[in-house]
Amino acid sequence: MDGFDPGHICNHSDHQGRYAYGRQPNVAYWNLYCLAQALAPLIDDQELTLQVLEGYKTLFPRYLGDAMRAKLGLVGDLAPESEREADWTLVEDVMQLMAAEKVDFTVFWRQLSRAVLQQSTAPALTDAGWSAVTDLVLDRSRLLAWLARYTERAGQRHFAAMGEHMLRTNPKFVLRNHLAETAIRQAQAGDFSEIDTLYNLLKSPFDEHPGMQAYADLPPDWAGQLEISCSS
């Protein structure tokens, strides 16, 4: 997924969108339920099996919330449940904005990390101060309003340290479909250099890798036509 879309369907044969991005938590639970059914004769304790399954409903949202808080740099404290809920609202709101404008998922989080790194302990909420992020959207005022809430939540954190952590959490390089497609085509022609390049980049996706910016840029238009299958 490049432009963020909760309804994104990765597999071309998933006509009903069961495995769409936004449905991943529920379909993961369904898969675990099927696994539990297969193991039930070996476990021989239906109540225990159901108890373990129900634990997923509690643990998954918490771990997902912690992962998204880490993407925002909100780590290093044992936040009470009320703050976790407020942080999740921050996540939901910015993802709704990203979805409305199909903002590139990887680029957004990386640019946000860079912007935080460059802020002082009392960041000025001006368009210029956050241009690396606001340039990604059309509705700048909506994003600036969100950034005001975000920086208020960050409080007195040292923004440089916070940004450094975010740069180690939000990768610069991911295996985008068009990069894989190009590497596959060249490999089929006997040239494995692109596969070697991607392999080296993805071994350390959080590093800058000077001279490799093209592999982190927005995808070309033709990338939107790519579909993959289970055997891709």
Sequence and secondary structure as in RCSB ss.txt:
>XXXX:A:sequence
MDGFDPGHICNHSDHQGRYAYGRQPNVAYWNLYCLAQALAPLIDDQELTLQVLEGYKTLFPRYLGDAMRAKLGLV
GDLAPESEREADWTLVEDVMQLMAAEKVDFTVFWRQLSRAVLQQSTAPALTDAGWSAVTDLVLDRSRLLAWLARY
TERAGQRHFAAMGEHMLRTNPKFVLRNHLAETAIRQAQAGDFSEIDTLYNLLKSPFDEHPGMQAYADLPPDWAGQ
LEISCSS
>XXXX:A:secstr
  B  TT   BTT TT TT GGGHHHHHHHHHHHHHHHHHHHH  HHHHHHHHHHHHHHHHHHHHHHHHHHTT  
SS   HHHHHHHHHHHHHHHHHHHHHT BHHHHHHHHHHHHHT  SS    TTTTHHHHTT S HHHHHHHHHHH
HHHHTT  HHHHHHHHHTTS S    HHHHHHHHHHHHTT  HHHHHHHHHHHSTTS  TT GGGTS   GGGGG
  B TT 
